[in-house]
Amino acid sequence: MTLLATLRELTALPGPSGAEREVALAFAKHLRAVTDEVTLDPFGNVVGTLRGDNAQAALMISAHTDEVGLIVKYVEADGGLRVDLNGLIDERVTLATPVDVWARRGPLAGVVGARSRHHLTPEELARPLDTMDLWVHVGAASADEARALGVRIGDLITFKPNFQELAGGWVASKALDDRAGLAVVLEALRDLPRRNFDIHVVGAAQEEVGSRGARVAAQTLRPHVAISVDTVAGAEPGTPRARAPQVCGGGPVLRAWEWMSGSMTGTAYDRRLFERAQDLADAAGVPHQLDIARTWTDACGIAPTGHGVPTAGLYIPRRCAHSPCELAKLSDLEQAVRLLQALLAGLDGRELRELASPTRL
């Protein structure tokens, strides 16, 4: 299966944070072809292990299976569903979006709405949209009808599948974050020669709500070194380059630092591994970019586990981040495959052990 076909398949599946099973099982199906053993842990992480020849160390590669969405908070008397965010979303991008409500009796088609502009006062128009302004219509005319359809508080909501290819090598879809990362990891592992270290590939659950699955996996697997593979908000029309230096079409991003001040979450990436990744990318002739970012990734969950896990970040730029339809250049995914392959080929078990070993002073 091609990279594009894998991406199309994975983005079509629902994987809201906390209910990633369909994506996890599809990822596991592909992992079975490129690893020796595949398991699903109690937290919902998929782990595929490729055993090394006379393995001297273990490397963890993490890409997450979940996607941002909404969650039912309250059912109004008129049958409208009040919602909260499942992950970090700008409320503005959700308006008039087709969704699936994952009710007890099966998925219900719905549309995200808010009060029409015609009904707003000038003061209300000037106020930023709030989550409490949103509602989802599933066709119910009363709370009883909504309940009869199986709707409950806590039901998860995902954006409708909408994958399409655009001119210029662009792809558009919900959940490119992080189905793009999953597809890149699978492609990089195809025909990979065995190394002298074990490779644990993790399809991590619940990244969008705090990188929880990756933390659980790292605590279980205890890797010497890790690589986080994800997406990053790239430059868009009107965005100053100083604010978003990551350009779609410029190749994958190697990250030095990230920090989400509001949540006190971040990663100061291992400087030795950061420099080594750049050297390997240069040697392989892979175009790449460097960044720091105000965000979090699974690296935040992995790096501080155990005695500390030296972690690298490999990220794919995309536009319209955390929206019902994200945009990316297929060439960036292809170069991300090459970069990940270069890292796996260039690192060896002894180096991984040295990176993870304490220094005697």
LINZI-V761534 format. One line per field, one symbol per residue. ss: DSSP state (H for helix, E for strand, L for the rest). burial: I if it has 9 or more other C-alpha atoms within 8 Angstrom, else O. Layout:
BEGIN
ss->???
burial->???
END
This chain:
BEGIN
ss->LLHHHHHHHHHLLLLELLLLHHHHHHHHHHHLLLLLEEEELLLLLEEEEELLLLLLLEEEEEEELLELEEEEEEELLLLLEEEEEELLLLHHHHLLLEEEEEELLEEEEEEEELLLHHHLLHHHHHLLLLHHHLEEELLLLLHHHHHHLLLLLLLEEEELLLLEELHHHEEEELLHHHHHHHHHHHHHHLLLLLLLLEEEEEEELLLLLLLHHHHHHHHHHLLLEEEEEEEEELLLLLLLLLLLLLLLLLLEEEEEEEEEHHHLEEEELLHHHHHHHHHHHHHHLLLEEEEEELLLLLHHHHLLLLLLLEEEEEEEEEELLLLLLEEEEHHHHHHHHHHHHHHHHHLLHHHHHHHHLLLLL
burial->OOIOOIIIOIIIIIIIIOOIOIIIIIIIOIIIOIIIOIOOOOOIIIIIIIIIOOIIIIIIIIIIIIIIIIIIIOIIOOIIIIIIIIIIIOIOOIIOIIIIIIIIOOIIIIIIIOOOOOOIOOOOIOOOOOIOOIIIIIOIIIIOIIIOOIIIIOIIIIIIIIIOOOOOIIIIIIIIIIIIIIIIIIIIIOOOOOIIIIIIIIIIIIIIIOIIIIIIIIIOOOIIIIIIIIIIIIIOOOOOOOOIIIIIOIIIIIIIIIIIOOOOIIIOIIOOIIOOIIOIIIOOOIIIIIIOOOOIIIIIIIIIIOOOIIIIIIIIIIIIIIIIIIIIIIIIIIIIIIIIIIIIOOOIIOOIIOIIOOOOO
END
